[in-house]
Amino acid sequence: MSPEQLQTLQKLSQLFEDGLAGPKQVKQLSELLAEINQRIDTPEDNFEELFL
């Protein structure tokens, strides 16, 4: 996960915790998690970044 993705996830998480998240934030979170999951699902593309 990139630093930018982590920062976005933290901001979205806070909005959800505060009960302030709306449909736009739900979509953002869904897209962000899809990006993160896609990256994790292809470890051969970023093996060095994850394990070295």
Secondary structure as the mmCIF struct_conf table of DSSP 4:
data_model
#
loop_
_struct_conf.conf_type_id
_struct_conf.id
_struct_conf.beg_label_comp_id
_struct_conf.beg_label_asym_id
_struct_conf.beg_label_seq_id
_struct_conf.end_label_comp_id
_struct_conf.end_label_asym_id
_struct_conf.end_label_seq_id
HELX_RH_AL_P HELX_RH_AL_P1 PRO A 3 GLU A 17
TURN_TY1_P TURN_TY1_P1 ASP A 18 GLY A 19
HELX_RH_AL_P HELX_RH_AL_P2 PRO A 23 ASP A 41
HELX_RH_3T_P HELX_RH_3T_P1 PRO A 43 ASP A 45
BEND BEND1 ASN A 46 ASN A 46
HELX_RH_AL_P HELX_RH_AL_P3 PHE A 47 PHE A 51
#
